[in-house]
């Protein structure tokens, strides 16, 4: 039996204008470019990113539904510091009253990352970036977290998800600044 092409697709409103069921060369070329770009950006695939995002969203929802509190990492750090620091900043009732479950949650993050690393066989220091650059970046992020009244996880995951205007402005700002700085650093030829 000979192989035949399927009947042409006729779209509503375009009677008489037939569109081929097979993509033309231009369309195939664009699809090939998209495939190459996806392989370059995600050489190990993108499924684990999707699964990770779903798990982050689920964890955030569980914390919010269970406590009514957004799960931002900087607040978790501050509440944990309330155990050892007598500074008034860390002894606020909102930190002291919620620090026990926040510590358990934070330990769960560390434990979950450890379990994944052992199962996936990817454990240890995995960056070529010099430690002083990581330290300086951490300081800048810490200061930015205080000025922006929250961290990337709090604003980016929880704040944007709840349509907070402050979070939308924060996320737009740190994404634009990060993209701009990355482009400048790359243009200057700076490497890890």
C-alpha positions as a Python dict, from the first residue, in 0.01 Angstrom:
ca = {
    (1, 'X'): (0, 0, 0),
    (2, 'X'): (156, 335, -100),
    (3, 'X'): (218, 603, 164),
    (4, 'X'): (12, 913, 107),
    (5, 'X'): (16, 1252, 271),
    (6, 'X'): (-273, 1330, 504),
    (7, 'X'): (-549, 1555, 380),
    (8, 'X'): (-460, 1923, 394),
    (9, 'X'): (-578, 2117, 696),
    (10, 'X'): (-842, 2382, 627),
    (11, 'X'): (-874, 2640, 900),
    (12, 'X'): (-1211, 2803, 982),
    (13, 'X'): (-1248, 3138, 810),
    (14, 'X'): (-993, 3046, 543),
    (15, 'X'): (-1208, 2834, 315),
    (16, 'X'): (-1017, 2770, -1),
    (17, 'X'): (-679, 2850, 160),
    (18, 'X'): (-510, 2520, 230),
    (19, 'X'): (-216, 2474, 465),
    (20, 'X'): (12, 2175, 423),
    (21, 'X'): (17, 1918, 702),
    (22, 'X'): (395, 1894, 652),
    (23, 'X'): (614, 2182, 773),
    (24, 'X'): (804, 2371, 509),
    (25, 'X'): (1183, 2400, 506),
    (26, 'X'): (1178, 2736, 689),
    (27, 'X'): (969, 2592, 972),
    (28, 'X'): (1194, 2284, 997),
    (29, 'X'): (1499, 2512, 1005),
    (30, 'X'): (1355, 2719, 1292),
    (31, 'X'): (1263, 2404, 1485),
    (32, 'X'): (1618, 2275, 1436),
    (33, 'X'): (1759, 2604, 1569),
    (34, 'X'): (1529, 2586, 1874),
    (35, 'X'): (1635, 2226, 1937),
    (36, 'X'): (2004, 2319, 1915),
    (37, 'X'): (1951, 2614, 2149),
    (38, 'X'): (1767, 2395, 2401),
    (39, 'X'): (2048, 2137, 2388),
    (40, 'X'): (2308, 2411, 2438),
    (41, 'X'): (2121, 2568, 2730),
    (42, 'X'): (2021, 2236, 2890),
    (43, 'X'): (2286, 1977, 2796),
    (44, 'X'): (2157, 1736, 3064),
    (45, 'X'): (1792, 1792, 2974),
    (46, 'X'): (1528, 2005, 3142),
    (47, 'X'): (1315, 1746, 3318),
    (48, 'X'): (1500, 1777, 3648),
    (49, 'X'): (1445, 2155, 3644),
    (50, 'X'): (1074, 2099, 3595),
    (51, 'X'): (1063, 1844, 3879),
    (52, 'X'): (1267, 2073, 4104),
    (53, 'X'): (1035, 2366, 4037),
    (54, 'X'): (730, 2154, 4111),
    (55, 'X'): (882, 2036, 4440),
    (56, 'X'): (975, 2394, 4540),
    (57, 'X'): (622, 2509, 4461),
    (58, 'X'): (471, 2220, 4656),
    (59, 'X'): (696, 2284, 4958),
    (60, 'X'): (614, 2655, 4950),
    (61, 'X'): (242, 2582, 4933),
    (62, 'X'): (263, 2337, 5225),
    (63, 'X'): (445, 2595, 5441),
    (64, 'X'): (199, 2870, 5348),
    (65, 'X'): (-113, 2658, 5400),
    (66, 'X'): (23, 2517, 5726),
    (67, 'X'): (148, 2842, 5878),
    (68, 'X'): (21, 3136, 5672),
    (69, 'X'): (384, 3249, 5637),
    (70, 'X'): (583, 3291, 5314),
    (71, 'X'): (883, 3059, 5300),
    (72, 'X'): (1169, 3303, 5242),
    (73, 'X'): (1523, 3187, 5325),
    (74, 'X'): (1641, 3515, 5481),
    (75, 'X'): (1364, 3501, 5743),
    (76, 'X'): (1461, 3141, 5817),
    (77, 'X'): (1818, 3257, 5879),
    (78, 'X'): (1706, 3541, 6105),
    (79, 'X'): (1479, 3317, 6309),
    (80, 'X'): (1760, 3064, 6351),
    (81, 'X'): (1995, 3339, 6469),
    (82, 'X'): (1742, 3417, 6744),
    (83, 'X'): (1866, 3106, 6927),
    (84, 'X'): (2216, 3243, 6977),
    (85, 'X'): (2194, 3618, 6943),
    (86, 'X'): (2051, 3848, 7207),
    (87, 'X'): (2031, 4139, 6962),
    (88, 'X'): (1684, 4295, 6963),
    (89, 'X'): (1664, 4250, 6585),
    (90, 'X'): (1666, 3871, 6622),
    (91, 'X'): (1447, 3857, 6933),
    (92, 'X'): (1133, 3984, 6763),
    (93, 'X'): (826, 3778, 6856),
    (94, 'X'): (772, 3674, 6492),
    (95, 'X'): (1118, 3513, 6486),
    (96, 'X'): (1114, 3358, 6832),
    (97, 'X'): (762, 3215, 6802),
    (98, 'X'): (831, 3041, 6469),
    (99, 'X'): (1195, 2946, 6496),
    (100, 'X'): (1146, 2580, 6587),
    (101, 'X'): (956, 2479, 6274),
    (102, 'X'): (1177, 2708, 6063),
    (103, 'X'): (1490, 2525, 6182),
    (104, 'X'): (1329, 2190, 6099),
    (105, 'X'): (1235, 2322, 5754),
    (106, 'X'): (1587, 2458, 5695),
    (107, 'X'): (1742, 2127, 5801),
    (108, 'X'): (1503, 1958, 5560),
    (109, 'X'): (1638, 2172, 5276),
    (110, 'X'): (1996, 2074, 5360),
    (111, 'X'): (1900, 1707, 5407),
    (112, 'X'): (1702, 1700, 5081),
    (113, 'X'): (1996, 1847, 4887),
    (114, 'X'): (2226, 1591, 5050),
    (115, 'X'): (1999, 1300, 4962),
    (116, 'X'): (1976, 1416, 4602),
    (117, 'X'): (2355, 1458, 4582),
    (118, 'X'): (2418, 1107, 4713),
    (119, 'X'): (2152, 947, 4488),
    (120, 'X'): (2266, 1140, 4179),
    (121, 'X'): (2635, 1093, 4260),
    (122, 'X'): (2703, 1467, 4240),
    (123, 'X'): (2843, 1554, 4579),
    (124, 'X'): (3106, 1808, 4673),
    (125, 'X'): (3233, 2144, 4561),
    (126, 'X'): (3108, 2192, 4208),
    (127, 'X'): (3217, 2543, 4114),
    (128, 'X'): (3525, 2694, 3961),
    (129, 'X'): (3445, 3036, 4108),
    (130, 'X'): (3706, 3161, 4350),
    (131, 'X'): (3597, 3156, 4718),
    (132, 'X'): (3658, 3531, 4762),
    (133, 'X'): (3412, 3604, 4481),
    (134, 'X'): (3152, 3379, 4641),
    (135, 'X'): (3208, 3552, 4976),
    (136, 'X'): (3180, 3901, 4822),
    (137, 'X'): (2868, 3796, 4631),
    (138, 'X'): (2717, 3662, 4954),
    (139, 'X'): (2782, 3993, 5132),
    (140, 'X'): (2620, 4191, 4849),
    (141, 'X'): (2320, 3956, 4850),
    (142, 'X'): (2292, 3988, 5228),
    (143, 'X'): (2289, 4368, 5212),
    (144, 'X'): (2044, 4358, 4920),
    (145, 'X'): (1821, 4123, 5116),
    (146, 'X'): (1800, 4371, 5403),
    (147, 'X'): (1739, 4668, 5173),
    (148, 'X'): (1480, 4481, 4964),
    (149, 'X'): (1307, 4341, 5274),
    (150, 'X'): (1347, 3982, 5161),
    (151, 'X'): (1547, 3741, 4952),
    (152, 'X'): (1513, 3597, 4606),
    (153, 'X'): (1325, 3292, 4732),
    (154, 'X'): (1081, 3495, 4938),
    (155, 'X'): (1015, 3754, 4669),
    (156, 'X'): (1067, 3533, 4365),
    (157, 'X'): (875, 3224, 4467),
    (158, 'X'): (627, 3339, 4730),
    (159, 'X'): (585, 3710, 4661),
    (160, 'X'): (539, 3683, 4285),
    (161, 'X'): (311, 3383, 4338),
    (162, 'X'): (88, 3595, 4560),
    (163, 'X'): (105, 3897, 4323),
    (164, 'X'): (279, 4122, 4577),
    (165, 'X'): (366, 4454, 4410),
    (166, 'X'): (681, 4491, 4623),
    (167, 'X'): (793, 4142, 4519),
    (168, 'X'): (724, 4208, 4152),
    (169, 'X'): (940, 4523, 4169),
    (170, 'X'): (1214, 4340, 4361),
    (171, 'X'): (1222, 4046, 4119),
    (172, 'X'): (1222, 4272, 3813),
    (173, 'X'): (1504, 4478, 3965),
    (174, 'X'): (1732, 4193, 4063),
    (175, 'X'): (1675, 4008, 3736),
    (176, 'X'): (1754, 4317, 3526),
    (177, 'X'): (2061, 4399, 3736),
    (178, 'X'): (2181, 4037, 3728),
    (179, 'X'): (2139, 4013, 3351),
    (180, 'X'): (2315, 4346, 3299),
    (181, 'X'): (2607, 4261, 3528),
    (182, 'X'): (2644, 3915, 3371),
    (183, 'X'): (2660, 4073, 3025),
    (184, 'X'): (2918, 4331, 3139),
    (185, 'X'): (3133, 4068, 3310),
    (186, 'X'): (3117, 3843, 3004),
    (187, 'X'): (3202, 4135, 2771),
    (188, 'X'): (3499, 4225, 2993),
    (189, 'X'): (3627, 3869, 2958),
    (190, 'X'): (3617, 3792, 3330),
    (191, 'X'): (3619, 3418, 3399),
    (192, 'X'): (3580, 3216, 3720),
}
